[in-house]
Amino acid sequence: MTTTTGTAADTTLEYRRPRGIVAMFHDGAIATWRNLVQLPRTPELVLFTLIQPVMFVLLFTYVFGGSIGQSLPPGLSYAQFLIPGIMVQTIVFGTSQTSVGLADDLQKGLVDRFRSLPIARSAVLTGRIAADTVRLSMVAVVLVLVGYAVGFRFEGGWFWGVAMIVGAVAFGFAMSWIMALIGLSVRDPETASTAGFVWLFPLTFVSSVFVPVYSMPGWLQPIARNNPVTLTANLLRELAIIGRPAGGTVLPVVLWIAGITAVFGPLAVSKYRRV
């Protein structure tokens, strides 16, 4: 009597990981999901992330809006001027969570565990930044809703309103790579948070986020006018109010987004490989 036995390849299925660029996107998507499912577990983080921009909108609209609004061109309300600017400011501030999250993973030893897995080296970074980009998109939508409550309107239509949100989130995506590099460099969550805000505050306040550039001292105007936050805020205002980009604002913003990503993306990945 004879028996026939199959080989292991006949009786088992072997999981084969994707390779190359497919593996990069595959692993990045898994890392993104890992970060997204953590959001419901930290409701206080989501809550305070949403409360801060709401407070800024209400304070500047009802406390400073009367005086600042007098310096605006006739027919332009302060709410129309403020919401696009504060959207940029909120998203830029929100990118600090990228540095804090990565520093926290480093401190807890999670990055060492990720590095021991057979995954793409860029997956941890892209997953973190992609998840944070989703979170920033949620914040942008909340800001629009609050803006509508205080008088802001998409005068150019909702299509350009969505384009405004996409532009703001794209700028935040680029800035997240800077924050990723900071988080990987300092390795401590508290230090990462402080290191981020040290340069984010002057970057956002010396801009057209809250006041028009021409109301600033003459020596400060060239700095504020060429600030990437100012350029992005001005583009968002054009999309929301005029309904199209005007004045050549698109190209500088695209160049800033592409340049920041091209420089700090590889630097962050290189730093991750060496931590």
TAJO-V265412 format. One record per run of one state. SS is the DSSP state (@ for helix, = for strand, . for the rest). FROM is the first residue (numbers start at 1). LEN is the number of residues. If there is no record, write none. Layout:
ss=[SS	SS]
from=[FROM	FROM]
len=[LEN	LEN]
//
This chain:
ss=[.	@	.	@	.	@	.	@	.	@	.	@	.	@	.	@	.	@	.	@	.	@	.	@	.	@	.]
from=[1	8	12	20	37	39	70	78	95	96	109	110	117	123	150	158	187	189	206	213	216	218	226	228	243	249	275]
len=[7	4	8	17	2	31	8	17	1	13	1	7	6	27	8	29	2	17	7	3	2	8	2	15	6	26	1]
//
